[in-house]
Amino acid sequence: MRAACWPRTGKKVLRVAQDVGYESEAAFSRAFRRTFGVPPGQYRRERKAVQPLRGAAAEPA
């Protein structure tokens, strides 16, 4: 699902839904939950919590 990269975009759920071809946020949210097991908002919060900070090195030098 192309929407998986959405947490990094900063776009609202409705905009992502439209971008990937859904006519409503509700339909997108149902499909998203079926695919990922959580609603879009929870997915975004969880992904933001585990993303490394920009400019942070992958491993300490």
Protein Blocks (a to p, Z undefined) as FASTA:
>chain_A
ZZlmmmmnopafklmmmmnopabfklmmmmmmmmnopafklmmmmmmmmpccehiafbdZ
Z
